[in-house]
């Protein structure tokens, strides 16, 4: 009976445990895992990893997508006082992960009209989802809005704004 190569076994074990902790964008099966993956990538300055977690909807800035906006605001940290579109801070996302993940709820039909518009999320995403509100989850708390979409069983960020409002009065 041959003995297995110990370094190879350790390398495979390490690979399995690392991929379990840091899911690839294709393995993100809940909004909670999505927020954790984005935070993990942001902390490592892995902006390609962040891009992989964001659906590339057209952004309000000509020639930019939501991926571009999310990454640019992460790179050029405006601090916790900025609360506009795509606002971000490590502290606010950590607060969402620590205290508010339960606030991601399925998008209801009455809110779908305001969130599922071609001018805000793009025609392509509406076509891919058939405009079905059940494919989206919304975080709507204290002026922070986060919209995520489920595509082929995996979640992607569509949009976030006002995230730093969660840091006020705490």
ABEGO torsion letter per residue (X at the ends): XBBBBAAAAAAAAAAAAAAAABBBAAABABAAAAAAAAAAAAAAGBAAAAAAABBBBBBABBGBBAAAAAAAAAABBAEAABABBGBBBAAAAAAAAAAAAAABBBBBAAAAAAABBAAAAEAAAAAAAGGBAAABBBBBBGGBBBBBBBBGGBBBBABBBGAAAAABGX
